[in-house]
Amino acid sequence: MQCRECAYDEGGAWFRLRAAAVIMHDSQVLMMSNPATSYFYSVGGAIEHGESAEDAVRREVREELGLDLEVDRLLFVHENVFTDATTDVLRGKLCHEVALYFLMRYAGESFEVNSCDAYGQPEDAVWLPVAEFASYPAYPRFFATELAELPASPKHIVTRDVTHDLS
């Protein structure tokens, strides 16, 4: 049986339910990049139908980094409504993503990036200093303020950036 992502892309509407990892070490957070994007993004991806969010984030970390990390706790529930003029497949669409960000237990294990993004571009992992996060083109933007002092219980964050023409 083929797994189906909890996502759809129909006409001018795009939606995805995503599980994402917050991997921190020495006051830095691990982010991903690829040649097709001009920004950094968190490790993670779509939750598959019938899969728990915790299973999904562990799977994504294993697929992208080759690491078997355990979940520490849920940090953020992020509802993100946006338009994107930089990515061809999202241009002209109203995008809505619900992402569950989990803090992962990481003790400095070595890893090798061995993945491609959803559009087939090879990915790379980069450590960004939390104190300088705001100076990087990186998403989610709330990491710049929220990662300095992690919440003890899950925090719900809603962002809306509908600034690009949808025509």
N, C-alpha and C positions, 0 to 999 in steps of 0.2 A: 504494500500500500504506500502510495506517495504521500509525504507530509505536505500539508498546506499551511502556508503562513497566515497568521491572523492579520490580514492586510487586504486592501483592494485598491485598484487604480482604474477608475471608470470615468470617462469623459474628463470633466474639469475637476474631479475630486480624487484625492489620494489620501489613504489612511493606513496607519501601521501601529500595531501593538508591539512594543519593543522592550526587551530586557537588556540592561546595560551594566557594565562593571565599573566600579570605582576602585582602581588599583593604585595604592599610594605607597611611596617608599622615600625616606629621607626628604620629606617636605615637597615631594614632587608627585604629580599624577600622570599615569600612563595614558597617552592619547594615540590615536591612529591618524594616518594621512595616506593619500594616494595621489598619483600624478594628475588625475582628472579634477581634483578639487583644490581650492585655494585656502582651505581651512583644515583644522584638526577636529577630530570627533572622537567620542568615547568608544571603547571596545563594546561590542554588542550587536544585536540584530533582532530580527522579527521572532516573536514567539510563534511556535507551530501549534496548530489546532490540537487541543487535548494535552498540551505540554504545560507544566507549571512554570511560572516565571523564574523560580530558582533553578529548575532544571535547564531552562533556556539559557540563563546567563552562564551557568557552568559549561554548557555545550558550546556557546559562543567563545568563551575564553579558551577552551580546549581547541576549537577549530582555528581561531585566529592566532593564538600564541603557543599552542602545544602544552599548556599548563593545566594541571588538574587542581584548581583552587577551590576552597570551600567558601561558602557565603558566610559572612559575619552577620550582616543585618541589612534590611531595607532602609535606605537613606532618604530617597526622594521619589515622589510620584510626580511626574512632569507632564502636564498637558500643554502641548505646543501647537499652536495654529499659526501657519506661516505661508508665505509665498517665496519661491526661490527662482531668481533670474539667472543663477550661475550653473545650474545642472539641467542639461537638455531634457532629461526624462521628467523633470518636475516643473519646467518652465510652463507658465500659463495655467497652473493648477492651484487650487486651494488645498493646502496640505494640513493634515491633522494627525499628529503623532502623540500617543500616550506611552511614555517610557517609564519603566520601573528601574531605578538605579540602586544597585546593591553594592555595599562595601564588601570587598573580597579579602580573605586572609592571605597576605603575601609576605614572605620572609626573605625576599631578595633572590629567589630562584632564577637561574638563567633561563632564557627562552629564545625561541627563534620564530619570527613571524613567518607564517606559511599560509597566507590567505589572500583572497581577492575580495574586493568590495562587491556589492550587489550588481554592479555594472561591469564586472570583469577586470577591473583595474587592480594591479598588485598593491598590497598595502604595506605600510611600514609603521613601526611603533616608535614613539618619541616621548621622553620624559619631559614634562613641562613643570617648572617651578610654580607651586601654588601661589606664592607671593607675587609672581609676575604674570599670572594667568590672564589678567585683563589686557595685557599688552599684546597678546597673541590673537590671531584670527581663529578662535576655537569655540566650539559649541559642545554642550550648552553654556551660554554666557553666565548663568547663575553660579557656575563653578567658581568664578572669580571671587564671589563673596561667601559662598556657602562651604567651601572646602577648608577654609582656615580653621573653622571650629565646627566639627561634624555634629549634626543633631543627634540627641539621644533616642529620639523616636522619629518615625517617618514624617517628612515634611512634604506638604502638597504645594506645588509651584505651578502657576499658570502663566504662560507667556503668549503674547499675540504680536506677530510681526508681519502684518499684511501690507507691505509697502510697495510691492511690484505690481505692475499692470498685468492683469489676467487675460488680456486680449491676445 
